[in-house]
Amino acid sequence: MKTRLVFSAIMSFFLSFLMSGWVTLINLGWHDGFADQWMSAFLLAWPAAFSIAFLLGPLIQALTAQIIRRI
């Protein structure tokens, strides 16, 4: 359980950090307030990303195992 929590926290941190930056850049472009808007988007995205990663992680892992077995 501890490994799952830490993995979910680290993976969701990096994924939400990078994705929120990318989507903010695409939607708003580079401007003076970009970093503030990016951090605002990131702070909203990270809890959601963590919850999704933690709750759906076992399902996704099982689905991945099924796909790999069939290949």
C-alpha positions in Angstrom: 0.0 0.0 0.0 2.8 2.4 0.8 4.5 1.7 -2.5 1.2 2.4 -4.3 0.7 5.7 -2.4 4.2 6.9 -3.2 4.1 5.8 -6.8 0.7 7.5 -7.3 2.0 10.7 -5.7 5.2 10.9 -7.8 3.6 9.9 -11.1 0.6 12.2 -10.6 2.9 15.1 -9.6 5.0 14.9 -12.7 2.2 14.1 -15.1 -0.1 16.9 -13.8 2.9 19.4 -13.6 3.9 18.8 -17.3 0.4 18.4 -18.7 -1.0 21.5 -16.9 2.0 23.5 -18.3 1.5 22.2 -21.8 -2.3 22.9 -21.8 -1.9 26.3 -20.2 0.7 27.2 -22.9 -1.5 25.9 -25.7 -4.6 27.7 -24.4 -3.1 31.0 -23.2 0.2 31.3 -24.9 3.5 32.6 -23.4 2.9 35.8 -21.5 3.9 37.6 -18.3 1.4 35.8 -16.0 2.1 32.4 -17.6 3.9 30.9 -14.6 1.2 32.0 -12.1 -1.6 30.6 -14.3 0.4 27.4 -14.8 0.9 26.9 -11.0 -2.8 27.6 -10.4 -3.8 24.9 -13.0 -1.2 22.5 -11.5 -2.5 23.0 -8.0 -6.0 22.1 -9.2 -4.9 19.2 -11.3 -2.6 17.4 -8.9 -5.2 16.3 -6.4 -7.4 15.0 -9.2 -4.5 13.2 -10.9 -3.4 11.6 -7.6 -6.9 10.4 -6.9 -7.3 9.0 -10.3 -3.9 7.3 -10.3 -4.4 5.8 -6.9 -8.0 4.6 -7.5 -7.5 3.4 -11.1 -3.9 2.2 -10.8 -4.8 -1.5 -10.0 -7.4 -1.6 -12.8 -4.9 -0.2 -15.3 -2.2 -2.5 -14.2 -4.5 -5.5 -14.6 -5.6 -4.3 -18.0 -2.0 -3.8 -19.1 -1.2 -7.4 -18.0 -4.1 -8.7 -20.0 -2.9 -6.8 -23.1 0.7 -7.9 -22.7 -0.4 -11.6 -22.4 -2.3 -11.3 -25.7 0.6 -9.9 -27.6 
